[in-house]
């Protein structure tokens, strides 16, 4: 059955060496750590924690971050085993193709495209908004939107996407150096904000640390009680919607998981890493550890500065909200610069990840193979990178990307579930790989199954409306597969 046909590891490695479709190995451990930090430390570090604290968990949002980090760490163990043993591009898509079959692999690739394109467009849109904010703080009024006749255009997203598309085409190592500079700047700003935040800390704000559960609040900060806006699990079980308590901690974890999205992008760079068996696991776990530490410190500063009830009253709570409430309005300027630097690197890494997933799909014939060629000189997928840039620039510059925000988490979590389940399957299918790479997930199959269960549980805590939209996306993906991919796949009987 075409849906279940699998690709061999030898085929995957051979495809990565196909002339005209090769990538250059130029990344080391530090580059990988920077990639992880670059894509994870963005606007989320300044906003998502405040929303989770005000609307869901109170000071216990720290537990939400720890739970999300543990879930991400378990999934990253599975990614690290695959990436170090099968150092080819494609990430979760490729791993699923080797273990579970072409159909599920296509769906995972389809979901990865949703995650990365949606995230890149949303982040690029916010980059344009924050650029105007930084200009206004300097006394210049530069509108984020201009009009071409009757068509509204956000020029900021077009600028940032164009610049990084050009850098990525120029070469992975060139873009990695630029990425490193911006990442170090935003980490420095984050540490500065944490230090200032701790100077305003009042330990009384940590009581109660786990606020008692209560019905959802109405108003800007409330989570809402409608069927479409409550978690799918609550809707399925008929549970009464609640806010705060341990239920709120879990809901907060599902929300702040957005802050860890991007580490799977590091795995998509496997084919461009020097000595991947050693460098990939170190780069992935080093980046995750640094990001988790930064998030916990920011959250401690945030919930220690102001009561969580004050954050709940704000329409769009953020770290800036907390500084304003303690009278440190000047900090908003520093935070705006930090957010701008943070978003800059996120856009670049997501654009790179999208083109690498597309390259894997094209190599396998599930999308037109003519698209998936690389530059003879720079070894970058020029055509695909341009296509990614055009699509993301259009979405961010000319459309309302708000609807895409809710789809990012569910696309990522679905990929995490599949990769976690795939590890025991690969062990059983290819036991000869046991000595072929340096990293192996301990306690198989228990830890991979636990990772899949936690990721799926977080998926169930996303809203019902998000699941409905996700179902529509999946139906569209299945239609594309049977209309094109199944017939043009390199594993199809009528293909060479």
N, C-alpha and C positions, 0 to 999 in steps of 0.2 A: 504494500500500500504506500502510495507516494508520501502520505502524511508522516509515515513512520520511518522512511529511509534515512539512514545515518551516514555521516561522513567519517572517514578514518583519520586518525591523528597524522598518519603519513601523508594523506592527501592535503590536510590543512597546512602542514609544514611545506610541502611541495608548492602549493599555491602561493605561499608567501615569497617564494623564490622565483616565481614566474617573471621572465623578462618584461619590462614595461609596467609592472604592477608592484614593484618592490619599494619598501620604505627603508630609510637609513637608520642604523643603530647608533644613537648619539647621546642618549640620556643616562645619567648615573643616579645614585641614591639621592643626593641632594636635589637634583632636578625633579625626581618623583615626589619627594616630600613637599617641595614647593608647589608642584601641580596640585597635590591634595589640599594643601592649605589655601592655595589660590582660588580653587573652585568652591571650597566650603566656607571660607571666611569672607563673606560679602555683606550685603545689607542685612542678612538674617541675624548676624551677631548683635546688631544694634536695634533690632525690632522684634524678631520672632519670640525671643525670651520674654520681653515685656508683655506681649499679647498673651502668651501662655500663662504667665504669672497672674495677670489681671483677670483673665477670663476663665481660667481652668484650675490652676494648682496653687496659687499663692506662693509663699516662699518655698513650698515643696516642689516648685518647678525644677529645683536642682535635681531631685529624684527623676523628674521627667527627662532631663538631659542625660543623666547616668543610664537610665533604661534605654534611651535611644542610642547612646554611645555603645552600650553592651550589645544591642541588637546589630548595630552596624559592624562592630568588631567581629562578631560571630560570622556575619556574611562576608567580611573581608578576609577571614581565614580561608573560606572556601574559594574566594577570588584569587587569593595568593597561591593556593595549591595549583589551581588551573593555570594561572598566568605564568608561574615558574616552570611548570611542566610542559605547557603548550604556549610558548611565547609568540603568539601570532595575534594580529589585530582582530577586533570584533567583540571582545569581552564576552558578556553573558550569551550573546547570540551564537558565537562560535562554540562555547562550552555546551550549550543545549543541543546544537547540531551534532556534536560528537556522541552524545549520550541518549537523548530523548527523541530525536528525529527532526526532520526538516520542517514539518508543520509547526511544532511548538517553537522551534528555533526562529522561524519567520515571525511568529507572534511576538517573541521576546525582542527581536530586532526592531519590529514595528513599534513596540512599546518604548524601546530605548530612543528611537527617533522622536517619539512624542515627548519623552522626558527632556531630551537635550535641546530640541528645537524650541519647545515651549519655554524652558528655563532661559535659554539664550535670548529669546524675544522679550520675555518679561524683564530680565535683568538689563538688557539694552535700553528698554523703555525707561526704567527707573534711572539708569545712568544719565539719560538726557535731562530728566527732571532735576536730579541732584546737581548736574552741571550748572543749570540755571540758578539753583539755590546758592551754589558757591559764588557765582558771579554777583548775585544780589548782596551777599555778605560783604563783597568787596566794593559795593556801591554802584555796580553796573546792572542795569535792567536789560537782560537779554532773554526774550521770551523763548520758551522751549518749543513752541509751535509756530510755524509760518504757514501761509496760505498760498497755494498755487491755483489761482482762480478760486473755485469753490472747494478745492481739495485741501484738507488740513494735513500738514506734514510735520512730524517731529524730527527735527534735523539732527539732534544729538545722537539718537540710535544709529542713523545712517552714517554718521561720522565714525563712531567707535567700531561699528561692524566693518566698515570699509578699511580702516587702518589695520585691524587685526587679521582680516582676511588676507590683506597684502603681506603682512608679516608671516603668517602661516604658510603662504605660498612660497615665500623666500626661503623657508627652511625651519625645521623643528628646533634646532639648536639656537638660531637667531631669536625666534619667538620666546624660547625658554629663558634666554638672558633678560629680555625685556620684562617677562613675567616675574622673574626673580626680583628685579628692582622694585616693581610695584608691590609685590607681596611683602617684602621687607619693610616698605614704607607703611603699609596698612597694619602690619603686626606691631610696629613701633607706636603708631597712633592708638591702637587698641590697648596696648600696655599703659600708655599715658592716661587714657580714659579710665582704665581700671584703677590706677593709682589715685587719681583725683576722686573717683567714686568712693573708694574706701575711706577717704578723708571726711566724707559726709555721712558715714555709716552710723546708724542708731540701732543697736541690737534689739530694741523693743519692737522694731518692725518685723522681727522674725517670729513673733508670737501672735496668733497660733501658727506653728510652722506648717501643719497640715490643717487648713481651715475646714470646719465641719461642712459636710455635704448639704446642699440646699437647692431648691428649684432654680432654674436659670433666670438670671436677671434680665429685665427688659432694658432697652436703651443701647447706647453706642457700644458699651463694653460687654453686653450680654451675649451668650452663645446662641440664644434662640431656642425655641422648643418645637418648631414646625417639623413635620415628617421629613421634609427634604433636607433640612439643615442639621438634624440630629444624626449621630453615628449610625451606620447601617446595623451594627450589632444591637443597639438599643431598639431600633425599629423592628428588627426581626424577632427579638425576644419579648417585645412589648414592655420593656423596662421604662420606668418613668424617667424622663431626662433630668439630669442633675448637674450641679456645678460644684467644683471643689471636692474635698475628700479624696480618697484613693482613686475613685472613678475619674476625678479631674486630673490626677497625676497621669493616669493612663492616656486620657484624651490629650493632655499636654504633650506626652511623649510622641503621640501620632503627629502632632503639629510641629514640634521642634525637630522631628526627624528630617524635616526640610533642611535644617541647618547642616546635616551630614551628607546631603545629596552631593554627589560629585566624585566620591572616592572610586566608584565604578569606572569613572572616566580614566583614572590612572591605569586601570587594567587594560583599557583600549589602546594604551601606548606600548603594550608589551613588545610589539615587534620593532620598536624603536629604542629599546633599552639595551645597554651594554651588559653582558653577563647577567641575563634576566633571572637565572636560577638563584643568584645571590642578592642582586640589587632590588628586584621587584618586591619581595616580602618586606625587606627593610624599609624601602621607600613608602610602601602602603601603611605599615604599622607606625612608622615614625611620624608621618603626617597626621594620622588619626589621633595619636597620643597628644600631639601639640594642639590640634584643633579642640579636642575635648577639654584640655586644661584651660585654654582661652575662654571657652564657653562657660565653664563652671565659675571662673573668676569674674567674668562679666555679669553672670546671673547673681552671684553673691553681692557684688557692688550694687546692682539694680535693686534687689529686694531689700537690701540693707539701707538704702538711701531714703526710700519712701514706702508707706504702707501699700500693700497690694490692692487695697480697696480704692486708692487714688488712681492707680493704673487702670482699674476696671472702669472708671468713669470716663476715661479719655476715648475719643472716637478712634484714633489710631495711635495706641500707646507705643512708645519706643524709649530707648535710652535717653534721647533728648527730652522726652516728657519728664523723666525723673530729675534731670538736671534743672529743668525749668521750675519744677516744684520746690526745689531747695534753693532757688534764687541764683543758680549758676548759669545764666543764659549764655555767657560767653562760650561755654562748653559746646553749645550747639554748632558753633562755627568749626571747632575741631572735629566734631563728629561728622559734619557734612563733608569735610575733606576726607575723613577716614572712609566714609561710605563710598565716595566717588572712587578712591583708590581701590577699595574692595571690589566694587562692581566691575572695574576695568579688567582685572585679571579673570574674574568669573566668565565674562563674555568670551575672552580668548580661549580658555580651556574648553568651554562648551562647544565652541565652533570647531575646535580641533577634534573633540570626541565624536561629534556628529559626522564629520567627513570620514573618520576611521570606521565607524559602524557601516556607513554607506559603502565604503570600499570593500568591506567583507561581503556585504550582500551582492555587490556587483561581481566580485570574483566568482561567487557561487552561481551566478546566473539568475538569481531571484529578482534582480533589477538588471537593466541593460548593461552588459559587460563593457560596452563601448564607453560608458561613463567612468569605469574604474581603472583608469590608467594613471601612472605617476610620471613626473618629470624625469627625464633621463639624467639631468644635471643635479637637481636638488632632491630627488626622490620624494617628492610630495605630491599628493593627489590634486593637482591644480584644478582640473575640471570640477571635481566634486566640491572642493573648497569654495570655488566661485559660486556654485549652485547653492551651497549652504549659506554663504554670505548674502546672496540675493533674497532667498526665502526669509531668513531671519530679519534682514533689513526691512523688507516689505511689511512683515507682521508687526515689527516694533515701530516702524516709522509711519505706517498708514492705517493701522487697525487698533481696536481696543483689545489689548491682550489680557484683560482682567480674567476672562473665562478660562484662560490657560493655566492660571496659577494653581488651581485646585487639582489639575491633572498631573502635575509633576511628581508628587509623592507616590501616587498609585502606580505610575509607570515604573518608577525606580523599585518600589517594593516588590512588584510582580517579578522583576528580573532577579532580585535578591532571593526570592523563594525558589526560582528555577535553578539558580546556580548552587544553592544549598542542597537541594535534592539531587543534583547531578554528581556531587562528589562521591557518594557511595556507589552510584552507578558506574562511574569511571573506574573506581577501585576494582569493582567486580569484573568490568569489561577488559581492563588493561592492568592486571596485577604486575606486569613487567615494568611498570613505571615507578615501582616502589623505590628503586635506587637511582632513578634518573634525574631527580631534582632535589633541591635542598630543603624545601618546606612541605610538610604534610600536616593536615588538620588532625589534632589529637582526638581521641575518643570517638572515632567514626564507628557507627553512624549516629551516635547520640547527639554530638554537637551540631552536625549539619541539620539533623531533624529539628533540634531545638531552634536553630537559626530560622529555618523555614516556618516553624510554628509561630515564633515571635513576629516575624515580618508579616505573616498572614493576619495575625491578631491586630497588628497596627493598621493593616489595610481595612479590617472590619470596623475600626474606629474612625475611619474617614466618613464623610457625610454620604447620605443616600444619593443625593444629587450627583456627587462625584462618581459614584458607582454606575449610575445610569449613563452618564457621559462616557465613562470608560467602556461600558458595554457597546455603545454606538461605535466607538473607535475600533474595538475588537472586530465587530461585524464588518466594518469597512476594510480592515486588514485581511480578514479571511477572504473577502471578495477579491481583493487585489491579488492575493496569493493564487487563487484558483483561476483568475483571469489571465495572469501572466507568469508568476513565479513557478508554479507547478509544471508548466509546459516548457519553460526555458531553463529550468535548473540543470546544472551540469551532471546531476545524478539521474536525470530523466532517461528512460530507456532509449529514446530517439536522439539523445545528445552524445557527442563524443566525449 
